[in-house]
Amino acid sequence: MALIDIVQNAASRLGLKQPVAVVGSTDLTAQILLSLANQEGDELARYHDWQDMIVQREFFSLNQVEQTGALPDDYDHLAYNVEIWDRTNNLRFTGPTPQRVWQQLQTGVTGGVAGWWRLIGGELNIYPAQAENNTIAFEYISKNWCKSASGTPQAAFEDDTDVAIIPERLITLGVVWRFQQSRGFAQYAESMATYEREKEKAAARDRGTGRITPDETGRHGMPPQPIWNGTVGS
């Protein structure tokens, strides 16, 4: 659903005249609705790690502790319970490493370990320094919650044809109650309650139906290998 559709739907629910254009419009109501749509998009993006905002990141390691540029421009935060892997050697790094442990590591570590990771000053640090050009991979949450009609990711609506990648219906509901609240309408409380219920249901659906719970034989949280109790033979 494009921005223009979201705003027109919200205007209809509010009993307002539907704007024929939003971005660049001189109409004050259209400008307010655009501002509320962007505010709602920002709030929803921070509320939950939506699946469509999860990005798989791969980069080539530098031969130094600070992996400069590992966090891309659209980086917002790491995915929940994230793991960082050396794909080249099939090794998992330990982290996030507490500050007190990180400082202890600086006294010297011998070989035989994959390494530890920590975010410092907006950069990913891996200790000890890695070999150059190993493939490192992790998942992060992008700050881009919408995209242009041509598919370019964006952190805000910039054109009437821009499309949200988080639930558009929630943006519409959010615009409605926020507009009502800004105008002092008493019914905003009911509209906000409806919005909150729908937001939680949408986030719950987006999380999925469950998770894999490995037994003690699981390796690094991976599911255990299948066991065949039968007899192999012709």
Secondary structure per residue as TSV (DSSP state, phi and psi in degrees):
chain	resnum	aa	ss	phi	psi
A	1	M	-	360.0	128.0
A	2	A	B	-79.9	163.3
A	3	L	H	-53.5	-44.9
A	4	I	H	-60.1	-36.4
A	5	D	H	-69.3	-41.4
A	6	I	H	-60.4	-47.5
A	7	V	H	-68.0	-40.6
A	8	Q	H	-65.8	-39.3
A	9	N	H	-62.3	-43.3
A	10	A	H	-63.8	-41.8
A	11	A	H	-61.5	-40.4
A	12	S	H	-63.3	-43.0
A	13	R	H	-64.4	-30.1
A	14	L	H	-88.3	-4.1
A	15	G	T	75.4	25.4
A	16	L	-	-102.0	160.3
A	17	K	-	-68.9	132.2
A	18	Q	-	-69.5	126.2
A	19	P	-	-71.3	145.0
A	20	V	S	-85.9	-16.5
A	21	A	-	-150.3	154.6
A	22	V	-	-120.5	-66.4
A	23	V	T	-66.5	124.8
A	24	G	T	86.4	-2.4
A	25	S	-	-70.4	145.2
A	26	T	-	-89.8	-4.3
A	27	D	-	-74.0	126.2
A	28	L	H	-62.7	-40.6
A	29	T	H	-62.8	-42.2
A	30	A	H	-62.9	-39.2
A	31	Q	H	-64.5	-40.9
A	32	I	H	-65.2	-44.5
A	33	L	H	-63.7	-37.2
A	34	L	H	-64.1	-45.3
A	35	S	H	-60.7	-41.6
A	36	L	H	-68.5	-36.0
A	37	A	H	-63.9	-41.8
A	38	N	H	-69.4	-38.1
A	39	Q	H	-62.4	-42.9
A	40	E	H	-66.1	-39.8
A	41	G	H	-60.2	-43.7
A	42	D	H	-62.1	-44.2
A	43	E	H	-64.7	-44.0
A	44	L	H	-65.8	-38.0
A	45	A	H	-62.9	-33.9
A	46	R	H	-83.1	-21.0
A	47	Y	H	-70.8	-36.7
A	48	H	S	-150.6	147.2
A	49	D	-	-82.3	83.0
A	50	W	-	-62.8	139.7
A	51	Q	G	-56.6	-37.4
A	52	D	G	-72.5	-7.3
A	53	M	G	-103.3	0.5
A	54	I	E	-81.8	129.2
A	55	V	E	-121.3	134.2
A	56	Q	E	-86.1	120.0
A	57	R	E	-108.7	130.9
A	58	E	E	-129.5	138.8
A	59	F	E	-149.0	164.3
A	60	F	E	-94.2	128.7
A	61	S	-	-65.3	151.4
A	62	L	-	-99.6	153.8
A	63	N	S	-83.2	60.5
A	64	Q	S	-162.7	165.4
A	65	V	S	-69.3	-49.3
A	66	E	E	-77.7	116.5
A	67	Q	E	-89.0	74.1
A	68	T	T	-55.5	128.7
A	69	G	T	85.5	1.9
A	70	A	-	-65.6	-33.0
A	71	L	S	-90.7	116.0
A	72	P	-	-73.7	173.1
A	73	D	T	-62.6	-30.9
A	74	D	T	-90.6	8.4
A	75	Y	E	-64.3	132.3
A	76	D	E	-111.9	-55.8
A	77	H	E	-160.5	165.0
A	78	L	E	-72.1	151.0
A	79	A	-	-63.8	153.5
A	80	Y	T	-59.0	135.2
A	81	N	T	55.3	40.0
A	82	V	-	-64.4	149.7
A	83	E	-	-121.9	139.8
A	84	I	-	-113.2	127.2
A	85	W	E	-121.5	145.0
A	86	D	E	-90.4	99.2
A	87	R	T	-68.0	-30.1
A	88	T	T	-62.3	-42.1
A	89	N	T	-108.7	4.6
A	90	N	T	54.9	50.7
A	91	L	E	-125.4	142.9
A	92	R	E	-101.9	133.9
A	93	F	-	-82.6	149.8
A	94	T	B	-89.5	132.1
A	95	G	-	167.6	175.2
A	96	P	S	-69.1	138.5
A	97	T	-	-88.2	127.1
A	98	P	-	-60.2	153.5
A	99	Q	H	-57.3	-42.1
A	100	R	H	-65.8	-35.7
A	101	V	H	-72.2	-40.3
A	102	W	H	-58.6	-43.3
A	103	Q	H	-66.4	-36.3
A	104	Q	H	-64.7	-37.0
A	105	L	H	-62.9	-29.8
A	106	Q	T	-66.9	-12.9
A	107	T	T	-73.8	-13.0
A	108	G	-	129.6	132.2
A	109	V	-	-132.1	132.2
A	110	T	-	-84.5	-178.9
A	111	G	S	-70.5	178.9
A	112	G	S	93.1	8.6
A	113	V	-	-126.9	151.2
A	114	A	-	-73.1	-43.0
A	115	G	-	132.0	173.1
A	116	W	E	-124.6	151.4
A	117	W	E	-126.8	155.1
A	118	R	E	-161.1	146.8
A	119	L	E	-91.5	126.3
A	120	I	E	-136.2	124.4
A	121	G	T	57.9	34.7
A	122	G	T	76.4	16.0
A	123	E	E	-130.0	148.1
A	124	L	E	-79.7	126.6
A	125	N	E	-113.7	134.1
A	126	I	E	-126.1	126.5
A	127	Y	E	-123.8	136.4
A	128	P	S	-73.5	172.2
A	129	A	-	-55.0	139.0
A	130	Q	-	-90.8	161.0
A	131	A	-	-66.6	151.7
A	132	E	T	-74.0	142.0
A	133	N	T	71.9	20.7
A	134	N	-	-74.3	147.4
A	135	T	E	-84.6	116.1
A	136	I	E	-107.9	139.0
A	137	A	E	-137.6	144.6
A	138	F	E	-162.4	170.4
A	139	E	E	-111.4	143.0
A	140	Y	E	-138.6	166.6
A	141	I	E	-100.0	125.0
A	142	S	E	-77.4	152.7
A	143	K	S	-83.8	-6.6
A	144	N	-	-87.5	110.1
A	145	W	-	-105.5	4.1
A	146	C	E	-147.1	176.1
A	147	K	E	-150.4	159.6
A	148	S	-	-74.5	170.1
A	149	A	T	-60.7	-26.3
A	150	S	T	-88.5	-3.4
A	151	G	-	100.5	7.4
A	152	T	-	-75.5	122.0
A	153	P	E	-63.3	143.8
A	154	Q	E	-143.3	157.0
A	155	A	S	-100.4	5.7
A	156	A	S	-163.7	157.6
A	157	F	-	-71.0	129.4
A	158	E	-	-124.6	-9.6
A	159	D	S	-151.0	153.8
A	160	D	T	-61.1	-24.8
A	161	T	T	-91.6	0.1
A	162	D	-	-62.7	147.6
A	163	V	E	-120.1	136.1
A	164	A	E	-79.5	144.8
A	165	I	S	-104.9	-1.0
A	166	I	S	-103.7	163.9
A	167	P	-	-53.9	115.3
A	168	E	H	-64.6	-33.8
A	169	R	H	-61.5	-36.8
A	170	L	H	-66.8	-36.8
A	171	I	H	-62.8	-43.0
A	172	T	H	-59.8	-48.7
A	173	L	H	-62.1	-38.1
A	174	G	H	-66.5	-41.5
A	175	V	H	-61.7	-39.8
A	176	V	H	-61.8	-53.6
A	177	W	H	-71.3	-31.5
A	178	R	H	-68.7	-38.0
A	179	F	H	-65.9	-45.5
A	180	Q	H	-60.1	-41.6
A	181	Q	H	-64.2	-41.6
A	182	S	H	-65.5	-23.5
A	183	R	T	-97.9	0.7
A	184	G	T	75.7	21.7
A	185	F	-	-76.4	131.0
A	186	A	T	-64.2	-30.2
A	187	Q	T	-72.3	-2.9
A	188	Y	H	-61.1	-32.6
A	189	A	H	-62.7	-42.1
A	190	E	H	-67.9	-41.0
A	191	S	H	-63.8	-38.8
A	192	M	H	-67.6	-38.9
A	193	A	H	-63.5	-41.1
A	194	T	H	-62.2	-44.2
A	195	Y	H	-59.5	-46.0
A	196	E	H	-62.7	-40.5
A	197	R	H	-63.8	-46.0
A	198	E	H	-67.5	-34.9
A	199	K	H	-63.8	-44.8
A	200	E	H	-66.9	-39.3
A	201	K	H	-64.6	-40.8
A	202	A	H	-65.9	-41.2
A	203	A	H	-65.7	-38.9
A	204	A	H	-64.4	-42.4
A	205	R	H	-64.3	-37.6
A	206	D	H	-69.5	-27.5
A	207	R	H	-70.6	-22.5
A	208	G	-	98.0	-176.0
A	209	T	S	-98.7	-6.7
A	210	G	-	170.7	-169.8
A	211	R	-	-142.9	158.5
A	212	I	-	-76.6	129.8
A	213	T	-	-114.8	98.7
A	214	P	-	-71.5	154.0
A	215	D	-	-86.2	-170.3
A	216	E	T	-67.7	-15.5
A	217	T	T	-86.3	-5.7
A	218	G	-	-64.9	147.9
A	219	R	S	-111.2	118.6
A	220	H	T	55.1	38.1
A	221	G	T	79.5	6.1
A	222	M	-	-82.5	151.3
A	223	P	-	-64.3	148.5
A	224	P	-	-66.9	157.4
A	225	Q	-	-69.6	145.8
A	226	P	-	-66.6	149.5
A	227	I	-	-116.6	130.4
A	228	W	-	-106.4	117.4
A	229	N	-	-94.8	-1.2
A	230	G	S	-86.8	-168.7
A	231	T	-	-109.7	129.4
A	232	V	-	-91.6	126.8
A	233	G	-	172.5	171.8
A	234	S	-	-84.9	360.0
